[in-house]
Amino acid sequence: MRWPNGHRAGGPRSLRGKLTMANVLLLALGVVVATCVSVMGMRLYLLDAVDRELMMSRDSIGETPLTFEQVDSLTALFALSEKMGSGASGDDTDSLVQGSLFVAVDRDGQARTIGGLAPTGTQRALAAAVDDPAALAADTEPHDLEMRGDHYRVTAGQLADGTTVLLAASTESLREVVARALKLDIAAGILLTAMLAWLTMFSVRRRTQPLEDMVETSTAIAEGDLTRRVPSSREPTLEVEQLRLALNSMLHQVESAYRTREHSAAQLRRFVADASHELRTPLSAIRGYLQLYDKGMLRDPADRKRAWERVLAEADRMGRLVDELLTLARLDQEPQLRFRDVDVSRLVRDAAEDLRVQQPERPISVRADGSVLVHADDSGLRQVLGNLLANVRIHTPADVPVRLAVERADDGAVRLCVADDGPGLDADDAARIFDRFFRTGGGSGSGLGMAIVQGVVHAHGGAVGVRTAPGEGLAVTVTLPVRAPVPA
């Protein structure tokens, strides 16, 4: 997988690579420190053992009150040599390089013969390597010495007559042990580092899988798939799960906003097209009659009167259409409503009387007992009732009964219902009844009445719904809250 910037998910600049690199570096640092401490501790321990043996041999020389001549003449030389760990073999070989050795030196630092045995080459080399045997004998600690490419720890003791005896022990075996331990620690450290790197990559890959899912989801959304969401991982961590929930919530809001914008844009395009069509019809009629009049084709007074009446009717229709569009535009922005206590029962009775005057033959029933007050705009509610009854008057036969009812719900809200026994609407038409310029069956009217009803009711903080079916009439219910929202 690749991140959007083109780098692989496991590359050095990725979170996974950085975490792995940090863990590897920390372990490597720990291995180096542990190796140094263990190797230095081992070396000091082994070196201390060598020094103890040398100091014991040195102390044994100081405790023996013998002169060099006595030592040279004693037949117990071999016993003394064994006591001091001598490895002299009498030949000029380097067989003693890996063990302990001693040599007696005179005041000039030259190796001396003991018991008739001439000093070996290694003994002479030891005597030559020590610059000041007397100072070495006075020192309380052994010193490092390199001789013929090998390393020794060396000290010195003095006999009763002042003869200096140099004591040395090879540290090559110690160095080999330390070198082997160092190689073992390095091998183990490399193995542990490699294992940690693999485990870290595996663990981080599993832990960061939700982040990779977020990247894939974001990429898919950027490519147009707004329905994608970040899936939940099997072992979510608290922070990652919180991030996933927040991102999904944001994506849901983005999708909703995008859908709303698309819907609003589609409505606006349809509204502009419908408004253009509705305005073009009366304008075309007016233009046509004016052209007939201008060309002198309306010579008969009856034709001129009829044309003039049609021009006035179309102009009046266009004026009403413009007024309704302006009303909707105001409702879409910030409606300037004057809220006060309004008796809805009185408004319903007034609207019913108006309808009886217009259609005396229509049966009208009103159920509005007492006074039902609501905080609302009086003219806005009158317009709602007028549009609902106009819808009944236009789309139902004149002998179809209509029922008006007002009641207060248990929560204090006011419900206003206008119902008729007309032909009703199917589900598709009912879903579009509040769309602007929608007219069932291409009937008369501007198609803006129900849209204005919905706009006014929403401006009051209420809701409007319909209940209808083919052959079962239409019932529109308006619900108004106890207190309308305070205008901004």
C-alpha positions in Angstrom: 0.0 0.0 0.0 1.1 3.6 -0.7 0.2 6.7 1.2 -1.2 9.7 -0.8 2.3 11.3 -1.0 3.6 8.3 -2.9 5.7 6.7 -0.2 5.1 3.1 0.8 3.4 2.5 4.1 6.4 0.7 5.5 9.0 3.2 4.2 11.4 5.1 6.5 9.2 8.2 6.4 6.0 6.3 7.4 4.8 6.0 11.0 5.4 2.2 10.9 9.0 2.7 9.7 9.8 5.4 12.3 8.4 3.3 15.2 10.3 0.3 14.0 13.5 2.4 13.6 13.1 3.9 17.1 12.6 0.5 18.7 15.6 -1.0 16.9 17.8 2.0 17.8 16.7 1.8 21.5 17.4 -2.0 21.6 20.7 -1.6 19.8 21.7 1.1 22.3 20.7 -1.2 25.2 22.6 -4.1 23.7 25.7 -2.0 23.3 25.5 -0.7 26.9 24.8 -4.1 28.3 27.6 -5.7 26.2 30.1 -3.0 27.4 29.1 -3.4 31.0 29.2 -7.3 30.9 32.5 -7.4 29.0 34.2 -4.8 31.2 32.9 -6.6 34.3 34.2 -10.0 33.1 37.6 -8.5 32.2 37.9 -6.8 35.6 36.9 -10.0 37.4 39.4 -12.2 35.5 42.1 -9.5 35.7 41.6 -9.3 39.4 42.1 -13.1 39.7 45.4 -12.8 37.8 46.5 -9.9 40.0 45.6 -11.9 43.2 47.8 -14.8 42.1 50.7 -12.4 41.3 50.4 -10.6 44.6 50.4 -13.9 46.5 53.6 -14.9 44.7 55.1 -11.5 45.5 54.1 -11.8 49.1 55.7 -15.2 49.4 59.0 -13.7 48.2 58.9 -11.0 50.8 58.0 -13.4 53.5 61.1 -15.6 52.7 64.3 -14.1 54.5 66.7 -15.4 51.8 69.4 -13.8 49.8 70.0 -14.5 46.2 73.2 -16.5 47.1 71.2 -18.6 49.5 68.5 -19.2 46.9 71.1 -20.1 44.3 72.8 -22.6 46.6 69.8 -24.2 48.0 68.8 -27.5 46.7 65.3 -26.6 47.3 65.3 -24.3 44.3 62.8 -26.4 42.5 60.5 -26.3 45.4 60.7 -22.6 45.5 60.2 -22.4 41.8 57.1 -24.6 42.2 55.8 -22.4 45.0 56.2 -19.3 42.9 54.6 -21.0 39.8 57.8 -20.9 37.7 57.5 -22.3 34.2 61.2 -22.3 33.3 62.1 -25.3 31.2 65.7 -24.4 30.5 65.3 -24.0 26.8 65.1 -20.9 24.7 61.5 -21.4 23.5 58.3 -19.5 24.1 56.5 -22.3 25.9 56.1 -20.1 28.9 54.5 -17.3 27.1 50.9 -18.5 28.0 51.7 -19.2 31.7 53.4 -17.5 34.6 57.1 -16.8 34.7 59.7 -15.1 36.9 63.2 -13.9 36.5 65.8 -12.5 39.0 67.5 -9.3 37.8 70.6 -7.5 39.1 70.8 -3.8 39.8 71.4 -3.1 36.1 68.2 -4.9 35.2 70.0 -7.9 33.6 68.6 -11.4 34.1 70.6 -13.6 36.4 71.3 -17.3 36.4 69.7 -19.3 39.2 70.8 -22.7 40.3 73.0 -23.1 37.2 70.0 -22.6 34.9 70.6 -19.8 32.4 67.6 -17.4 31.8 65.4 -18.3 28.9 64.7 -15.9 26.0 61.3 -15.1 27.5 62.9 -14.3 30.9 65.5 -12.1 29.2 62.8 -10.4 27.3 60.8 -9.8 30.5 63.9 -8.3 32.2 64.5 -6.1 29.2 60.9 -4.9 29.0 60.9 -3.6 32.6 62.7 -0.3 32.7 62.8 0.2 36.5 62.5 -3.1 38.5 63.0 -1.3 41.8 60.1 1.1 41.2 57.9 -1.8 40.1 58.8 -3.6 43.3 57.8 -0.5 45.3 54.4 -0.3 43.6 51.5 -2.1 45.3 49.6 -2.9 42.1 50.5 -5.0 39.0 51.0 -3.3 35.7 50.2 -4.2 32.1 53.1 -5.1 29.9 53.3 -6.0 26.2 56.2 -8.4 25.3 56.8 -10.0 21.9 53.2 -9.1 20.8 51.7 -10.7 23.9 50.2 -9.1 27.0 51.1 -9.7 30.6 50.4 -8.4 34.0 53.7 -7.9 35.8 54.9 -7.1 39.4 58.1 -7.4 41.3 59.4 -8.5 44.7 62.7 -8.2 46.5 64.8 -10.8 48.3 66.6 -10.1 51.6 69.7 -8.8 49.9 67.8 -6.5 47.6 67.7 -8.7 44.5 64.6 -8.0 42.5 62.5 -10.8 41.2 60.1 -10.0 38.3 56.8 -11.9 38.3 54.6 -12.0 35.2 51.4 -13.7 34.1 50.1 -13.9 30.6 46.6 -12.3 30.0 46.2 -13.7 26.5 43.7 -16.4 27.6 41.8 -13.7 29.4 41.7 -11.6 26.3 40.5 -14.6 24.3 37.7 -15.2 26.8 36.7 -11.6 26.7 36.8 -11.6 22.9 34.6 -14.7 22.7 32.1 -13.2 25.1 32.1 -10.0 23.1 31.4 -12.0 19.9 28.6 -14.0 21.6 27.0 -10.8 22.9 27.2 -9.1 19.5 25.6 -12.1 17.8 22.9 -12.3 20.5 22.3 -8.6 20.2 22.0 -8.7 16.4 19.6 -11.6 16.7 17.5 -9.8 19.3 17.5 -6.6 17.2 16.4 -8.5 14.1 13.6 -10.2 16.1 12.5 -7.0 17.6 12.4 -5.3 14.2 10.2 -8.0 12.8 7.9 -8.1 15.8 7.7 -4.3 15.8 6.8 -4.2 12.1 4.2 -6.9 12.6 2.7 -5.3 15.7 2.7 -1.7 14.3 1.2 -3.0 11.0 -1.7 -4.5 13.0 -2.1 -1.4 15.3 -1.9 1.1 12.4 -4.3 -0.8 10.2 -7.1 1.5 11.1 -5.0 4.5 10.0 -4.4 2.8 6.6 -8.2 2.1 6.4 -8.7 5.8 7.1 -6.3 6.7 4.2 -8.1 4.3 1.9 -11.5 5.7 2.9 -10.4 9.3 2.4 -9.0 8.4 -1.0 -12.2 6.7 -2.0 -14.3 9.7 -0.8 -12.0 12.0 -2.7 -12.7 9.9 -5.8 -16.4 10.4 -5.3 -17.6 7.5 -3.1 -19.2 9.5 -0.3 -20.8 6.4 1.2 -17.4 4.9 2.4 -16.8 4.7 6.1 -13.8 3.6 8.2 -14.4 0.1 9.4 -13.9 -1.0 13.0 -10.7 -3.0 13.7 -10.8 -6.2 15.6 -8.5 -4.9 18.4 -9.1 -1.2 18.5 -7.1 1.1 20.8 -8.9 3.9 22.6 -7.3 6.8 20.7 -7.6 5.1 17.3 -11.3 4.2 17.9 -12.1 7.7 19.0 -10.4 9.0 15.8 -12.4 6.5 13.7 -15.7 7.5 15.3 -14.9 11.2 14.9 -13.9 10.7 11.3 -17.0 8.7 10.4 -19.1 11.4 12.1 -17.4 14.1 10.0 -17.8 12.0 6.8 -21.5 11.6 7.6 -21.9 15.3 8.0 -19.9 15.9 4.8 -22.1 13.5 2.9 -25.2 15.0 4.3 -24.1 18.5 3.4 -23.1 17.4 -0.1 -26.4 15.7 -0.6 -28.3 18.7 0.7 -26.3 21.0 -1.5 -27.0 18.8 -4.5 -30.7 18.6 -3.6 -30.8 22.4 -3.1 -29.1 23.0 -6.4 -31.5 20.6 -8.2 -34.4 22.3 -6.5 -33.1 25.7 -7.5 -32.6 24.6 -11.1 -36.1 23.2 -11.2 -37.5 26.3 -9.5 -35.8 28.6 -12.0 -37.1 26.5 -14.9 -40.6 26.3 -13.5 -40.7 30.0 -12.6 -39.5 30.9 -16.1 -42.1 28.6 -17.6 -44.9 30.0 -15.4 -43.9 33.6 -16.1 -43.5 33.0 -19.8 -47.0 31.7 -20.3 -48.8 35.0 -19.2 -46.2 37.1 -20.9 -46.7 35.2 -24.2 -50.5 35.6 -23.9 -50.1 39.4 -23.2 -47.6 39.8 -26.0 -49.9 37.9 -28.4 -53.0 40.0 -27.7 -50.9 43.2 -28.0 -49.5 42.1 -31.3 -53.1 41.4 -32.6 -54.2 44.9 -31.4 -51.1 46.6 -32.9 -51.8 45.0 -36.3 -55.4 46.1 -36.2 -56.8 42.6 -36.3 -59.1 43.3 -33.3 -61.7 45.5 -35.1 -64.7 44.0 -33.5 -65.4 45.7 -30.1 -66.3 42.4 -28.6 -63.0 40.9 -29.7 -61.1 43.9 -28.3 -63.0 43.6 -25.0 -62.3 39.9 -24.8 -58.6 40.5 -25.6 -58.4 43.3 -23.0 -60.0 41.0 -20.3 -57.5 38.2 -21.2 -54.6 40.7 -20.9 -55.8 41.9 -17.5 -56.4 38.3 -16.3 -52.9 37.2 -17.4 -51.3 40.3 -15.9 -53.2 39.6 -12.6 -52.0 36.0 -12.7 -48.4 37.1 -13.3 -48.7 39.6 -10.4 -50.0 36.9 -8.1 -47.2 34.6 -9.2 -44.6 37.3 -8.5 -46.1 38.0 -5.1 -46.0 34.3 -4.1 -42.4 34.0 -5.3 -41.5 37.1 -3.2 -43.3 35.5 -0.2 -41.2 32.3 -0.7 -38.0 34.2 -1.0 -38.7 36.1 2.2 -39.5 32.8 4.0 -36.2 31.2 2.7 -34.3 34.1 4.2 -35.3 35.6 7.5 -39.1 35.9 7.6 -40.3 39.1 9.2 -43.1 37.7 11.3 -44.9 39.5 14.1 -45.5 37.1 16.9 -48.3 37.6 19.4 -51.0 35.6 21.0 -53.4 34.5 18.3 -56.8 32.6 18.7 -56.5 29.8 16.2 -60.2 28.9 16.7 -61.3 32.3 15.6 -59.1 32.1 12.5 -60.5 28.7 11.6 -64.1 30.0 11.9 -63.3 33.1 9.8 -61.8 30.9 7.1 -64.8 28.6 7.1 -67.1 31.6 6.7 -65.1 32.8 3.7 -65.3 29.4 2.1 -69.1 29.3 2.6 -69.4 32.6 0.9 -67.3 31.4 -2.1 -68.9 27.9 -2.3 -72.3 28.0 -0.6 -73.1 24.4 -1.7 -70.0 22.8 -0.1 -70.6 21.1 3.3 -68.3 22.6 5.9 -67.8 21.3 9.4 -65.8 23.1 12.1 -64.6 21.6 15.4 -63.0 24.5 17.4 -64.6 24.8 20.8 -63.5 27.6 23.0 -60.4 29.7 22.5 -57.1 28.1 21.5 -54.3 30.6 21.8 -50.9 30.2 20.2 -47.9 32.6 20.0 -47.8 33.1 16.2 -48.0 35.6 13.4 -51.7 36.4 12.6 -51.3 37.1 8.9 -49.1 34.1 8.4 -51.6 31.7 9.9 -54.4 33.3 7.9 -52.3 32.8 4.7 -51.8 29.1 5.7 -55.6 28.6 6.2 -56.3 30.5 3.0 -53.9 28.4 0.9 -55.2 25.1 2.4 -58.8 26.0 1.7 -57.9 27.3 -1.8 -56.3 24.0 -2.5 -59.6 22.3 -1.5 -61.6 24.7 -3.5 -59.5 24.3 -6.7 -58.9 20.5 -6.6 -62.1 19.0 -5.3 -65.7 19.2 -6.6 -67.9 21.9 -5.0 -70.1 19.4 -3.2 -67.3 17.5 -1.5 -67.4 18.0 2.3 -64.5 19.7 4.1 -63.6 19.5 7.8 -61.7 22.0 9.9 -60.5 21.1 13.4 -58.4 22.7 16.1 -57.2 20.9 19.2 -54.4 21.2 21.8 -52.2 18.2 22.3 -51.0 16.8 25.6 -47.6 18.5 25.2 -49.3 21.9 24.7 -48.8 22.1 20.9 -51.7 23.2 18.7 -52.9 21.0 15.9 -54.8 22.4 13.0 -56.3 20.0 10.5 -58.0 20.7 7.1 -59.5 17.5 5.6 -61.7 16.8 2.6 -63.3 13.7 1.0 -62.0 14.4 -2.5 -60.1 12.1 -4.9 -56.9 12.1 -2.8 -53.4 11.6 -4.1 -51.2 8.7 -4.8 -47.9 8.2 -3.0 -45.7 9.9 -5.6 -47.8 13.0 -5.7 -48.1 13.1 -1.9 -44.3 13.1 -1.6 -44.1 16.1 -3.9 -47.1 18.1 -2.6 -44.8 20.7 -1.0 -42.6 21.1 -4.0 -42.7 24.5 -5.7 -44.7 24.7 -8.9 -46.0 21.2 -8.4 -49.6 20.7 -9.6 -51.4 17.4 -9.5 -52.4 16.4 -13.0 -51.3 19.7 -14.4 -54.2 21.5 -12.8 -54.8 25.1 -12.3 -53.1 27.4 -9.8 -49.5 28.4 -9.5 -48.3 25.3 -7.6 -46.8 27.5 -4.8 -49.6 27.4 -2.3 -48.5 24.3 -0.4 -44.9 25.4 -0.5 -45.9 28.7 1.1 -47.8 26.8 3.8 -44.8 24.7 4.6 -42.5 27.8 4.7 -44.8 29.7 7.0 -45.2 26.7 9.4 -41.5 26.1 9.5 -40.9 29.8 10.2 -43.1 29.3 13.3 -41.0 26.3 14.4 -43.8 23.9 13.6 -44.4 21.0 11.2 -46.9 20.1 8.5 -47.8 16.7 7.3 -50.3 15.1 4.9 -52.4 11.9 5.0 -53.9 10.8 1.8 -54.6 7.9 -0.6 -56.4 7.6 -3.9 -60.2 7.9 -3.3 -59.8 8.7 0.4 -59.4 12.4 0.3 -56.6 14.6 1.7 -55.9 15.7 5.3 -53.3 18.3 6.0 -52.2 18.7 9.7 -50.3 21.7 10.9 -48.6 21.4 14.3 -47.6 24.7 16.0 -45.4 24.8 19.2 -46.5 26.5 22.4 -43.9 29.2 21.9 -42.6 30.2 18.5 -38.9 30.7 18.0 -37.5 34.1 18.7 -36.6 35.8 15.5 -32.8 36.4 15.1 
